[in-house]
């Protein structure tokens, strides 16, 4: 079973904390939101691969957890800044895999002046 919903807004929490932050697993979290500001899910960027779970998750309330390595932060930010529409997708069953995706686009679309 798959779930998909368009992301209309987002917010970013980029954590500091110095050496004290090593016990906190996330370097950043991007809140993925509907037009009214309510949360669809979050993109969690782990400081260390050891803290990443084996799968993504969708809770019973519908919230989608997308887990990424810290190194993927700039790519996800680029996608959210520059692509429209963008969606949160979650595939359950044997996959338990979340993604941030775009719609089909024409080849060579590029930026328009």
WOHU-V377382 format. One record per residue. RES is the residue in one letter. D_LAST is the distance of its C-alpha to the last C-alpha in whole Angstrom. Layout:
res-><RES/RES>
d_last-><D_LAST/D_LAST>
This chain:
res-><X/X/X/X/X/X/X/X/X/X/X/X/X/X/X/X/X/X/X/X/X/X/X/X/X/X/X/X/X/X/X/X/X/X/X/X/X/X/X/X/X/X/X/X/X/X/X/X/X/X/X/X/X/X/X/X/X/X/X/X/X/X/X/X/X/X/X/X/X/X/X/X/X/X/X/X/X/X/X/X/X/X/X/X/X/X/X/X/X/X/X/X/X/X/X/X/X/X/X/X/X/X/X/X/X/X/X/X/X/X/X/X/X>
d_last-><40/36/35/31/29/25/25/23/24/25/27/28/32/32/35/37/41/42/45/46/43/44/46/43/41/37/35/32/32/29/30/28/28/28/27/30/30/33/33/32/33/32/31/34/33/37/38/40/40/44/43/41/42/43/41/38/40/39/42/44/42/39/37/35/36/33/35/33/34/33/31/28/27/24/23/24/22/19/19/20/17/14/16/16/19/21/25/28/31/34/37/40/43/44/41/40/36/33/30/26/24/21/21/21/18/17/17/14/12/10/7/4/0>
